[in-house]
Amino acid sequence: MIFLFISRLGPSMQCKDVIEYLKEYKDVNYDVEKLKTKYDGYSSFKIGIPISCTDDIYSSDFWPCVTFVSKLKISTKFFKLQGQTNRRL
């Protein structure tokens, strides 16, 4: 599973809405978490997808046109806060 950062979705979007959208493409297990945003005008999500779906779901053509999509980058600071300093990224 790889993780993507998805942003600029409508502020009322919920995890279940994103899962329904993804399942229209392929009915597999997805890991979706709504993230806290700096402003109230949009929603952002961390989405775990199967590696086999990466090419299609990571494509900008898959999402509505204003959606921002990138691979999720986790800093070493995150792992230090979680007490996992020996973990490789």
Sine and cosine of phi, psi and omega as CSV:
sin_phi,cos_phi,sin_psi,cos_psi,sin_omega,cos_omega
0.00,0.00,0.68,-0.73,0.13,-0.99
-0.90,-0.44,0.32,-0.95,-0.05,-1.00
-0.89,-0.45,0.67,-0.75,0.04,-1.00
-0.89,-0.46,0.47,-0.88,0.14,-0.99
-0.97,-0.25,0.85,-0.53,-0.01,-1.00
-0.87,-0.49,0.77,-0.64,-0.03,-1.00
-0.62,-0.78,0.14,-0.99,0.00,-1.00
0.96,0.29,0.36,0.93,0.15,-0.99
-0.99,0.14,0.29,-0.96,-0.03,-1.00
-0.83,0.55,0.53,-0.85,-0.06,-1.00
-0.90,0.44,-0.37,0.93,-0.01,-1.00
-1.00,0.03,-0.06,1.00,-0.01,-1.00
-0.89,0.46,0.66,-0.75,0.03,-1.00
-0.86,-0.51,0.20,-0.98,0.01,-1.00
-0.82,0.57,-0.68,0.74,-0.03,-1.00
-0.88,0.47,-0.55,0.84,0.03,-1.00
-0.92,0.40,-0.67,0.74,0.01,-1.00
-0.92,0.40,-0.67,0.75,0.01,-1.00
-0.89,0.46,-0.69,0.73,0.04,-1.00
-0.87,0.50,-0.68,0.73,0.02,-1.00
-0.88,0.48,-0.71,0.70,0.00,-1.00
-0.91,0.41,-0.65,0.76,-0.04,-1.00
-0.94,0.35,-0.34,0.94,0.12,-0.99
-0.90,0.43,-0.50,0.86,0.04,-1.00
-0.98,0.20,-0.81,0.58,-0.05,-1.00
-0.42,-0.91,0.78,-0.62,-0.05,-1.00
-1.00,0.08,0.99,0.15,0.08,-1.00
-0.77,-0.64,0.02,-1.00,0.00,-1.00
-0.98,0.18,0.77,-0.64,0.07,-1.00
-0.85,-0.53,0.52,-0.86,0.06,-1.00
-0.93,-0.36,0.94,-0.35,-0.09,-1.00
-0.84,-0.54,0.78,-0.62,0.02,-1.00
-0.74,-0.67,0.81,-0.59,0.04,-1.00
-0.98,0.20,0.73,-0.69,-0.02,-1.00
-0.98,-0.20,0.46,-0.89,0.07,-1.00
-0.96,0.28,0.73,-0.68,-0.03,-1.00
-0.96,-0.29,0.33,-0.94,0.00,-1.00
-0.94,0.33,-0.57,0.82,-0.02,-1.00
-0.82,-0.57,0.33,-0.95,-0.05,-1.00
-1.00,0.06,-0.04,1.00,-0.13,-0.99
-0.99,0.10,0.05,1.00,-0.04,-1.00
-0.38,-0.92,0.19,-0.98,0.08,-1.00
-0.86,-0.51,0.53,-0.85,0.07,-1.00
-0.77,-0.64,0.50,-0.86,-0.06,-1.00
-0.64,-0.77,0.50,-0.87,0.24,-0.97
-0.98,-0.19,0.82,-0.58,-0.07,-1.00
-0.82,-0.57,0.85,-0.53,0.11,-0.99
-1.00,-0.07,0.81,-0.58,-0.02,-1.00
-0.79,-0.61,0.48,-0.88,0.08,-1.00
-0.89,0.46,0.58,-0.82,0.00,-1.00
-0.84,0.55,-0.56,0.83,-0.03,-1.00
-0.91,0.41,-0.32,0.95,-0.02,-1.00
-0.98,-0.18,-0.02,1.00,-0.14,-0.99
-0.84,0.55,-0.76,0.66,-0.08,-1.00
-0.84,0.54,-0.67,0.74,-0.03,-1.00
-0.97,0.23,-0.74,0.67,-0.10,-1.00
-0.96,0.28,-0.51,0.86,0.02,-1.00
-0.97,0.24,-0.25,0.97,0.00,-1.00
-0.94,0.35,0.65,-0.76,0.03,-1.00
-0.91,0.40,-0.39,0.92,0.02,-1.00
-0.94,0.35,-0.33,0.94,-0.04,-1.00
-0.96,0.27,-0.53,0.85,-0.13,-0.99
-0.98,-0.21,0.35,-0.94,0.11,-0.99
-0.82,0.57,0.47,-0.88,-0.22,-0.98
-0.87,0.50,-0.46,0.89,-0.02,-1.00
-1.00,-0.04,0.01,1.00,-0.07,-1.00
-0.95,0.32,0.69,-0.72,0.09,-1.00
-0.99,-0.12,0.78,-0.62,-0.03,-1.00
-0.77,-0.64,0.76,-0.65,0.10,-1.00
-0.49,-0.87,0.32,-0.95,0.12,-0.99
-0.94,0.35,0.64,-0.77,-0.03,-1.00
-0.96,0.27,0.79,-0.62,0.02,-1.00
-0.95,-0.30,0.84,-0.54,0.01,-1.00
-0.93,-0.36,0.83,-0.56,-0.04,-1.00
-0.99,0.15,0.31,-0.95,0.06,-1.00
-0.91,0.41,-0.42,0.91,0.06,-1.00
-0.86,0.50,-0.62,0.79,0.03,-1.00
-0.86,0.52,-0.74,0.68,-0.04,-1.00
-0.92,0.39,-0.57,0.82,0.05,-1.00
-0.91,0.42,-0.64,0.77,0.04,-1.00
-0.91,0.41,-0.51,0.86,0.00,-1.00
-1.00,0.06,-0.06,1.00,-0.01,-1.00
0.98,0.21,0.42,0.91,-0.05,-1.00
-0.87,-0.48,0.88,0.47,-0.13,-0.99
-0.96,0.29,-0.34,0.94,-0.06,-1.00
-1.00,-0.06,0.08,1.00,-0.06,-1.00
-0.99,0.17,0.67,-0.74,0.04,-1.00
-1.00,0.06,0.57,-0.82,0.04,-1.00
-1.00,-0.07,0.00,0.00,0.00,0.00
